[in-house]
Amino acid sequence: MSRPARRALTVADLLANPTVSFALKAVILAWEQRDPVDAARDAHLLADVFAHRADEAVSWIG
């Protein structure tokens, strides 16, 4: 039995979620009026940079 497709999260979902950090909510509010393509591109770039920083930060463990 397959699961039903999961609905994509919305800005409203994230802002209403108490587990989403205040820092992320501030970015969402600041970027909400931007062109969505530009905002998505910037978000992907930031995700890549911070993922790399996180990998470097824990690389000494293994």
Summary of the structure (lengths in Angstrom):
residues: 62
radius of gyration: 15.4
end to end distance: 39.0
largest distance: 42.7
contacts: 94
relative contact order: 0.08
helix: 63%
strand: 0%
